Every structure is written in structure tokens, then in C-alpha cells.
């Protein structure tokens, strides 16, 4: 049960901070642990991020299928000032995400701090719990700048 205590604390904090995604994640991992389905953890750990990114990318593709984004608006938006900045944003975001994945692998002790920061942002600043890997990337960048 001692290994489940952090999950229960995260679940309770997520419920109190109205962070549904984090609460659901903690509840699912707690349930899997409770049901002794620990053999699924390596699969979830290695493929869970890919599955989540797949569904996020699918959600981003829906405007193409619904006609909200047409070929004409696609081309014109890419060459607008906002479109060019969105390309730069995509480049920076993907780079920081890669740095975040590497940093979490090397320093898993940063995970509680990231989760606390996400909960505070969701609770008090209208944040969206979609960017823990980006938060890790920003942490990696800040660590390089400020601590090394």
C-alpha cells in the first residue's frame, strides 16, 4: 500500500484543484496497482505517451475533416505573420518537449514539482493540464540557464 500513497495524494490534490485529467490518471494507475496489474506498467510507461499524443493529434486533425480548415485557408494561414509564428512555435514546442522527455528520464524526481505546478496553474490561472512534458522541457531549459 505504501507505493499507492503518492497516487492517493495526487488523486486527492487533483480532485481538490479540479484537475480532472490528473485525477483520472491517478485513479487509473491506482486501480491497476490495486488489481495487481503491475505487468501493464512497462507497456503504459513506454507506449502511453505515444497513445496520448496520437489522440491529441487526431483531435487537432478534426478541423480538416469537418471543413473548418480548407486547402485555401491552410495555404493562406501558413504565409501570414501568425502562420509563420505558429511554425516557429511548433519548432520550439517540439524541441522543448524532446528536452522534457530526456530530462524526466534522467531526473524523475522533477515529476512531483511539475504536477504541483500544473495543479496550481489549473486551479488558479485557468491552465490546461496538457503540458507536463512541455513543463519538463521548460524546467530543463531553466535548469541549464540558471543552475549550470
N, C-alpha and C positions, 0 to 999 in steps of 0.2 A: 504493500500500500504506500510505502514511503516514496516510490517513484511516481505515484499518481498525485501526490500532494501538490506539486507545482502546477499540474494540469487543472486541479480543482481551484487553485488560487487564480490562475489565468482565466478560467471559466467565470468565476465569481466577479473578478475585476471587469471582464468583458461585458457581463450582464449589467453590472452597475454603471459602466461607461456607455452602455447602449451600442456596443460594437458587436453586431450580430455575426459577422463573418468570423471574427476571432473566437467568439463564444461557441459557434457551431464547430469550428475546427478543434477547439479544446475538447468539446463534448464527444466528437467522433473519435479522437485519439484516445480519450479516457475510456470510451466504450470498448474500443478494440483491445485496449490493455486489460480491462475488466473481464472481457470474454476470452482472454489469453490467446488472442490472435496476433501476438507479437511477431509471428513469422511474416506478417504482411508489412511490418515497418520498413524493412530494407527496400521493398518494392515501392512503397509510398514515398520513401525518402529519395529514391533515385528517379522515379517517374512522376511523382506528384506535381512537381513544378512544371514539368512538360505538359501534363494534363491540364493544369490550371491555365497555363499560357495558351494552350490550344483553345480552350473555351473563351478566354479573353479575346483572342484573335478572331475567333468565329463571331463573337459579338461585334467586333469592330468591322467585320465584313458585311454584316446585315444591311447597312445603308446602300451597298452596291446592289444587293438582291432586291431591295424594296424600291429602287429607283430614286432614292434620296440623293445619291451621288451618281451622276451620269458621266459619260466619257467627256462631254463638253465641260462640265463643272470640274471634273478631275484635272484636265489639262490646264484650264484657266486658273484653278486654285494653286497648282504647283508652281506657276510662274508669277504669282502675286507675291508681294512682300511677306504676307502671313504664310504663304505656302513655302517660301524659301526658308523662313524662320522655323517652320514646322519640320523641314528636313534637317536643319541644324539641331532642333530639339530632339528629333528621333536619333540622330547620331550620338548626341550627348547622353540621352537616356539609355540607349543600348550599351554604350561604353560604361556608364556608371553601374548599370545592372550587372555587367560582367565582373566589374570590380567588387560589387557587393557579394556576388556568389563566391568569388575567391576568398573574400575577407571572412565570410561566415564559415567557410570550410576550414580556414586557418584559425580563426578566433570565435568559436561558437559561443563563448561567454558574452558576446555582444547581443545575443538574441533577447535576453530579458530587457535590456535597455531599449532596444528597438521596439519591442512590444509595448513597453510603458510609454514611449514617445508616441507611438501610433494611437494608443488608447487616449492619451491626453489630447492629441490632435482631433480625434473623432469626437470626444466629449465636449471640448471647449472651443474648438476652432472650425468646426464643420468639415474636418478632414474625412477622407475616404480610405478605408482600410484595404488599399490595393497595392501599396508600395513598400512592403517590408524589405524587399531586395534592393529597391532604389534607396531606401533609408540606409541599408548596409553599405551601398556604394557611396553615398554621401559621407557616411561615417569613415569609410576607407580614405576618401579624399581629405576630409578634415584631419584625420589621423596623420596622413602624410604631410600635410601643410603645418599642423600645429605641434605635433609630437615627435617628429623625426628630423 
